[in-house]
Amino acid sequence: MDAVTRLLHLLALGTYLGTTVALVLILVPAASAIDDPALQRRVLARALRPYNLLSVGALGVLILTGASSLTDWKRALGPAYGRLLWPLVGKLTLTFALTMVGTWLSFGLAHRLVRAELGSLPVEPDLQRSMLRRLAAGGWLAIALAVWTTWVGLSLGRAQP
């Protein structure tokens, strides 16, 4: 991976992990402390709009820079590339799982809260509490997958020529 691609990859990883850690350690607890469901949704919507943009954008950059480096890596290894097939399948499977969980957080949960606030839809307190719990659980799952994927990627990088 050339230096610019590696820098972009690391910045995207830091952005994704940073925004998701902030989601589960700062935003969800702060929103959970608000008793008024309408105010809670307003606060969530203001914070989740930039989260959606940053997290999905960072995942996209991670996928593109990872794919770019994979092409260079395949060229450098030549026929020996086949020996890394199964470790690479594991890394790509984790990447897929992280992408699914990350986009579910953004589009399946966070975006729904933002759209409900923008559309002035009625607040359903029980549903909103459930969405907060799912945001926290999904956020922790995304963090675990991101760390695991990074660990696998680093161990694959040690095998690179």
BELURGI-V46617 format. One record per backbone hydrogen bond with DSSP energy under -0.5 kcal/mol. CO is the residue of the C=O (numbers start at 1). NH is the residue of the N-H. If there is no record, write none. Layout:
{{CO;NH} {CO;NH}}
This chain:
{{2;6} {3;7} {4;8} {5;9} {6;10} {7;11} {8;12} {9;13} {10;14} {11;15} {12;16} {13;17} {14;18} {15;19} {16;20} {17;21} {18;22} {19;23} {20;24} {21;25} {22;26} {22;27} {23;28} {26;30} {27;31} {28;32} {29;33} {31;34} {33;35} {35;37} {36;40} {37;41} {38;42} {39;43} {40;44} {41;45} {42;46} {43;47} {44;48} {45;49} {46;50} {47;51} {48;52} {49;53} {50;54} {51;55} {52;56} {53;57} {54;58} {55;59} {56;60} {57;61} {58;62} {59;63} {60;64} {61;65} {62;66} {63;67} {64;68} {65;69} {66;70} {67;71} {68;72} {69;73} {70;74} {71;75} {72;76} {73;77} {74;78} {77;80} {78;81} {79;82} {80;83} {81;84} {82;85} {84;88} {85;89} {86;90} {87;91} {88;92} {89;93} {90;94} {91;95} {92;96} {93;97} {94;98} {95;99} {96;100} {97;101} {98;102} {99;103} {100;104} {101;105} {102;106} {103;107} {103;108} {104;108} {104;109} {105;109} {105;110} {106;111} {109;113} {110;114} {111;115} {112;116} {113;117} {114;118} {115;119} {116;121} {117;120} {123;125} {124;128} {125;129} {126;130} {127;131} {128;132} {129;133} {130;134} {131;135} {132;136} {133;137} {134;138} {135;139} {136;140} {137;141} {138;142} {139;143} {140;144} {141;145} {142;146} {143;147} {144;148} {145;149} {146;150} {147;151} {148;152} {149;153} {150;154} {151;155} {152;156} {153;157} {154;158} {155;159} {156;159} {157;160}}
